[in-house]
């Protein structure tokens, strides 16, 4: 019968040294995770691309609802998540809400992973 080798822990103290302070703080990680979570839904990606493609730079929620074949409450929910993530800006005009991209938001989003 062959015996298995016994693993002996290394005596070098540096192998168990703490990794140090995380480069990404808890609050910053939370904010970045909101952006990734917002982008993780196909309908929200479509909404973002539709707002970006609009020649006027903004889209009315009524136009976005028709294009996605989703109910208005569902579209409004998705848009709220994109606003909360800092990707879209919302402006209320009468009974309608208009959405536009937050300046620099897409560029910031593109750099999120690189900044880790």
N, C-alpha and C positions, 0 to 999 in steps of 0.2 A: 504494500500500500504506500502510495506517495503522499507525503505530507505537504500541505500548502505553506508557502512562506508566510512568516509573521511580519506584518507591517508595523514598524516602530515609528512613532511620530518623530519628526525632525526636532532637533534640539535648538535649531536656529530661531531665536525669538522674533525675527523680522517677518517670518511667514504668517504670523498671527497679528501683526500690527494693524490697528484700525486703518481703514481706507482713507480716513480724513473727512473733512467736510465735503458734502456733496456739492458739485458744481452748480447743480440746478436746485434751487430752494423749493420748499414745499408749495408756497403760494404760486411761484412761477410755473411749477410743474402742473398745478391745478389749472391755471389759465391756459397753458398749452394743450392740456388734455381736453379742455372744452372745445378748442378749435378742431382737434382730431375727431372728437365725438360728433361734432356738427357735420364734418365732412364725410363721416362714415355711412351716411344714408344716401341712396341713389336719388331720391326725390329732392333732397337738399342740394346735392351737386347739380341737379338739373336747374333748380331755382337760381342758384348762384350763377350758372352759365347764362341763363335767360336774362337776368338783370344785367350782367356784364355785356351781353350782346345788344342790348337796347341802345339805339342810336342817340336817344335823348339822355342816356346815362341813368335813367330811373324807370321803374316799372310799377304800375298800379297793381294792387293785389287782385283786382278783378280780372286783369289780363293773365296773370299767372295761374289763377284758378282754372280758367278755361283751357289753357294750354296743357296742363298736367292731368286733366280728367280726374281730379280729386275734389272733394268737398271743400268749401271755403274754410270751415274750422280746421281741417287737416293742413291745408296750405298755410293758414295763419300760424298754426303751431310750429310748422317747419321754419317759417320765416322768423318767428320769435327766437328759436334756437340759433339761427344764423346771426341775428342781431345780438343776442347775449354772448355769442362767441367773438363779437367784434368784427364780423365780416361784412355785415350790412348795416346801413343807417335807415331808420324809419322816420317818415314825416307824415303826419296826419293832416289831411286837407278835406274838410267837411266830413263826409261819412266814409271816405276812402283813405287808405294808407298807401303811400308811395315808398318804394325801397330803392336804394342806391348803394353802390359799393363804398365802403369806408376807404378813403384814399390811403394807398400803401398797404392795405390789408392782405391782398394776394401776394405781394412781394414779401411781406413779413411771414406769411404762411409758408411760402416756398423755402424760406431760410430756417424754419423751425428745427428740422432734423439736423441741418448743418451746424446749428448752434449748440447741439448737444456735445 
